Amino acid sequence: MNPRRKKRLFIIAASISFLGAATGLMLYGLSQNIDLFYTPSEILQGKDLGKGKIGAKPQIGQRLRIGGMVVEGSVVRSEHNLDVSFRLTDTGPEVTVKYTGILPDLFREGQGIVAQGILISADTIEATEVLAKHDEEYMPPELAEKMKGIKHVKPEY
């Protein structure tokens, strides 16, 4: 083979290898920062992939977002600090959310919320952020499908 062709082939192979490695590292870095959205049913039973197939459940220590309705009578506030614990539900199963901080003004029992945090046990999430729905009519499509038939309490102003 011609030395000139060998040099070109080496440069092309090195470029493709470099681009592949850079893409792999970038995807690995992004996978560490992706927060998948789950409902309480999906956390306990796995995501429904359609056609009767059930996907994997989230792993303990995984960052995630969870959306659902705050169960009536489940909010427990600490008397000594800003720790709050409450349960979320969608169609039946309940998941406990623990949060330290000031909850949004629109947070109420029976209200839809989205919490971002880490799964610390099979049915407990330690939230770093709690978001209350601003508009009572809007709901993410995945959550709206799961929440059909669940009672919604409108906030009193």
Residue, then its C-alpha position, 0 to 999 in steps of 0.5 A: m500500500n502506498p505510504r500516502r494512502k496509509k497516512r490518510l487511512f490512519i488519519i480517518a481511522a483516528s478521527i472516527s475513533f476520536l469522534g466515537a469516544a467523544t460521543g460515548l463520553m458525552l452520552y455517559g455524562l448526560s445519562q447521569n443527569i437525566d431525570l425520568f418521569y414516573t407515577p407512583s404506579e410505575i415506581l412500584q410496578g414498572k413502566d408499562l411498555g404496551k402490549g402487556k409488557i412491563g419495563a424496569k422499575p427505577q433503582i434505589g439511588q436513581r434521580l427521578r421525577i414523580g407526579g401524582m395527587v397528594v393523598e388526603g390526610s397524609v401530610v405530616r410536618s415536623e414541629h422542630n424543623l422544615d421536614v415534611s412527609f406526604r404520600l402521592t397516588d395516581t390510581g391506587p398505589e401510594v409512594t411516600v415523599k420526604y422533603t425538607g424546605i418550604l413547600p409552594d403556596l399552591f401545595r395542598e392535599g388533593q392537589g397534583i404535584v411533581a417532585q424531583g428527588i432520589l429514590i431511597s427505598a422501593d416506595t420512598i423518595e427524598a425530594t429536593e424540589v416540589l412543584a405544585k401545579h399552577d393551572e388546575e386544568y393542565m396535567p402532563p399527558e402521561l399523568a392525565e392518562k393515569m389519573k382518570g377517575i381520581k378526585h381533584v380538590k380545587p384550591e380555595y382562594 
